[in-house]
Amino acid sequence: GGGEGGDEGGAGAGSDCLICFLMMTPSDGFVTPCYHGMHSECLARWLWTLANRKLKDASEAGDDVTEEQWRRKLADAAALIEAREADLEGIDKERSSLQRGVDSQRKVLAEDGTGGAGEAAAAAKR
């Protein structure tokens, strides 16, 4: 998946998976919207295990829950995760764009030689 990143919570490539505790790489890491990082495969395995446990519990309770219903629920969860991942990618792109703008302004101020003091003095005179 492409949801890696998430420096805010320290999750992402180079961080440890919260499920298996092994290090993640950019190609196998997934970061949730709340910045919990894990391997995509670990998350899928955990969701599948949880679904199977719920299916077993429902069957033992006499509820009429089919495997197909759980597959649909997992597919819905996967779609939600993909949507959140896309949201995070958009946020990362916007953050990068804003950072480039800030860096550009810092460069202009540094080249000005005043570090912004010239602009501040000019503004004070207005």
Secondary structure as GFF3:
##gff-version 3
##sequence-region A 1 126
A	DSSP	three_ten_helix	7	9	.	.	.	ID=ss1
A	DSSP	beta_strand	29	31	.	.	.	ID=ss2
A	DSSP	beta_strand	37	39	.	.	.	ID=ss3
A	DSSP	alpha_helix	40	60	.	.	.	ID=ss4
A	DSSP	alpha_helix	67	112	.	.	.	ID=ss5
A	DSSP	alpha_helix	117	125	.	.	.	ID=ss6
###
